Amino acid sequence: MYCRYCGKKVLEGSQYCNYCGKKLVDSHDKEASIAEKKGR
């Protein structure tokens, strides 16, 4: 898995990037936000 902000490789399941400190979104969070946008 890679940080979407800095592109560095991070451990699977990490909540924050060890390099830039940004919060990482896992696939479950991403799916939940997509469902919320669709009004489900």
C-alpha positions as CSV (number, residue, x, y, z in Angstrom):
1,M,0.0,0.0,0.0
2,Y,1.2,3.5,-0.8
3,C,0.5,6.9,0.7
4,R,-1.8,8.8,-1.6
5,Y,-0.1,12.1,-0.6
6,C,3.6,11.5,-0.7
7,G,3.7,8.1,-2.6
8,K,5.9,6.3,-0.1
9,K,5.2,2.7,0.7
10,V,3.4,2.2,4.1
11,L,2.4,-0.9,6.0
12,E,-1.0,-2.4,5.1
13,G,-3.6,-1.3,7.7
14,S,-1.7,1.8,8.8
15,Q,-3.8,4.8,9.7
16,Y,-1.1,7.4,9.2
17,C,1.8,7.7,6.8
18,N,5.1,7.3,8.6
19,Y,6.8,9.7,6.2
20,C,4.4,12.7,5.7
21,G,2.0,12.1,8.7
22,K,-1.1,12.4,6.7
23,K,-4.1,10.2,7.6
24,L,-4.6,7.3,5.3
25,V,-8.0,6.1,4.1
26,D,-8.4,2.4,3.9
27,S,-10.7,0.7,1.4
28,H,-13.5,0.3,3.9
29,D,-13.6,4.0,4.7
30,K,-13.5,4.8,1.0
31,E,-16.5,2.5,0.3
32,A,-18.5,4.0,3.2
33,S,-17.9,7.5,1.9
34,I,-18.9,6.6,-1.6
35,A,-22.2,5.0,-0.3
36,E,-22.9,8.2,1.8
37,K,-22.5,10.3,-1.3
38,K,-24.9,8.1,-3.2
39,G,-27.4,8.5,-0.3
40,R,-27.4,4.9,0.8
